[in-house]
């Protein structure tokens, strides 16, 4: 029960600042840009075939990969700013067992990141459902497909936030933590094809797309395990670093 109180306290810290609302604004902007892309975008021949089929629409509206990157920044800032502002000191004074305190912190950012992923995917789907009929195409995604997209974005959002939180705990500097997320979720995946043709199947974006139903390589179970590893390994490294060094 004490651990649950710690998690509630960490959630309270997240929800009583402006930072989550800033990320909600980012999600609104992304959804608006996506809607404009649907309305104004065309294929090379001037057609709009890129939104014609259910597969096309699912690929266009699947938000999980973007959710993981955005919440990676969210988690890294949420955790690293505790060290910059010094609020980590009372946290560890009230909870001397650092493992418990950091796990509560990572659980809170997982919940917050999942919520942001769900909100972002919901906004994308709503704006897509409005903008696709506006250009004389039928919105053909089923309830099951929409549910899977929402679930994948929620999971990716939570895991992305934990990944970022692990980097934030390791680096303890907001700027450095953000750079770490950029390296791990943007730059490294872009270099993956140079390490072999199979490497691209195991980068976060591809894994989240498989979970969303866009693509089937690797298999769903493998994609879930690999995506969890992308998140939990940085979190474990950050947790270990917190245990072995001074608080500040």
N, C-alpha and C positions, 0 to 999 in steps of 0.2 A: 504493500500500500504506500510505503514511503516513496518508492520509485515512481509510482503513478503520480504522487504529489509533485515530484521533481519534474515529470513530463508536463504536468499542467502548468507549473511555474515557467518552464521554458516556452510553452505555447503562449502564455500570457505575455512574456517578453517580446515574442515575435509579433503578436497581434496588437500590441499597444504602441508600436512605432509606425512610421510612415513607409518603411521599406516595402512591406508586402503590397501596399497600395500602389507604389511606384511600379512594381512588377505587373500588377493588374492593368495599369495604363499601357505598359509595353504590350501585353497580350491583346488589348483592344486595338492598338495600332497595327499589330501583326494581322489580326483578323480583317481589319479594314483594307490593308494592303492586299491581302488574299482576295477579297471581294473585288477590288479594282482590277486585279490581274485577271479574274474570270470575265469581268465585263469588257475590259479593253484588250485582253490578250488574244492572239490568233496564232495559228500554225503558219508555216512558211508560205503556204499557198493561200493564205487569207481566211481559211476556214477556222472553225472552233471545235475540231474533232477531239481536242485534248480533254473535253468534258462530255463527250458523247455517251460513253458506256459506264456501267457501274464500276468496272475496274479503274477506269480513268478517274472517276470522281473519288473513289476510295483513295487512290494514290495522291490525288490533289489535296484532299481534306484530312488525310492522316497526319496528326500533329505531334505524334510521339517523339520523333527525332528532334524537332525544334523544342519541344517541352523539356527534354533532357538537357539541352544546352542552356536554355534560359534558367531552369531551376538549378543547374550547376553553378551559375553565377549567384543565384539566390542563396544557396547553401554556403558557398564560400564566403560571401559577405556577412551572412548572419553569424557564422562562427568566428571568423577572423576579427570582426569588429569588437567582439567581446574582449579580446586581448588589447586592441588599440584603445578602447575606452576604459579599460581596467575593470570592467564588470565581471570578468572571470575570477577575480580575487575573492569577492564575497561568495561566489558560487562554490568555489573549492573550500572556503572556510566553513560554509554551512554543510557541505558534503565532502568530507575529507577523502572518502573513497572516490578517487578521480574517475575510475572506470564507470562507476554508477552515474556520476555527474555527466560525463561525456556521452554515455549511451542515452541518457535522457535528452541531452541536447540534440543528438543525431536523430532520435526518434521524433522530436519536435520538428526538425527541419524536414524529415521524411513526410510527416503529415502535412506540413505547409507546402512542400514541393508537390505532393500529390494533389492537393487542392488546387494549386496553380495550374498543374497539368490538366486537370479536369475542366477548370474554367476556360483555359485556353482552347482545348479541343471543342468544348461546347460552343464557344464564340465562333470558331472556324466553321463548325457544322451549320450553325444558325445563319451566318452570313453567306455560306455556300448555298444553303437551301433557299435563300432569298435571291441571290445574284444569278444562280444558274437558270431558273425560270425566266428571269428578266431578260435573258438573251435567247429566249425561245427554245431552250432545252429542258427536258424533264429531269427533275431530281429523282434518281432511281435507287438510292441506297436504302436497303432494308433496315428494319429496326435492329436485327441481329448484327448487321455490319456496323451500324452506328454505335451500338453498345460495345462492340469489340474495339472500335477506334477510341472511344472514351476510356475504356478500361486500360488499354495500352498506354494512352497518354498519362493517365493517373499513375500507373506503375512507373513509367519512365520519369515522370516528374518527381516522384518520391525518391527513386534511385539516383537521379541526377543531383538532387539536393544533398543526399548522403555523400555522394562522391565529392561534391564541392565542399561539404562540411569537413570531410576528412582532410582535404587539401588545406582548408582554412585552419584546422587544428595543428597541422604540421608546420605550415608557413608562419602563421600568427600575424600576418600582415595582409591588409585588404588588397592592396595592389598586387602583391606577389601571389596571393591566392587566386585572384581573377586571371592573372597570367597563367597560372597552373592549369586552370580550367580550359583556357584557350588552347594550351599545348596538348592537353589530354583529349579534349573532345572536338577540337577543330583541326589543329595542325597534324597531330599524329594520325588520325583517320585518313586525312588527305594523302599521307605518304604511304598508307598501307599497301596499295597495289604494287609499290616498288619492292615489297618484301615477298611477293608471290601472288599468284592469281587467287588463291584461297583466302588470303589475308583479308581481302575486302569483305568477305562474308562474315567476319567476326568483329567488325567495327560497330560502335554503338548505334549509328544511324541505320545500318542494315539490320541489326538485331531487332531494333524497335519496329522497323517496318514489317519484319516477319511476324512479330507479335500482333501488329495491327492488321495483318492479313494481306499485306503487300509483299509478295514473294514467299518462297518456301524453302530457301536455302540459307542457313541450316534449318533443321527441323525445329518445330516450336519448342519442344522441351530443351533442346540444346541452346536455342536463342535465349530462353528464360534464364538458364544457368549461366550462360556467358555474360548476359547483361547484369545479372546479380554480381558476378565476379568483378566486372568493371567498376561497380559501385563499392562493394564491400572491401576490396583490397586497399584502395586509398583510405577508406575509413579505418581499417585495422592498423594501417601504418600511422595515421594521425593519432589514433588512440594509444598506440605503443609509445609514440614520441611524447605525448602528454604525461604518461606515467613516469618517464625516465628523466625528465628535465625539470627545472624550476618553473614556477607558475608564470613568471614574467621574465 
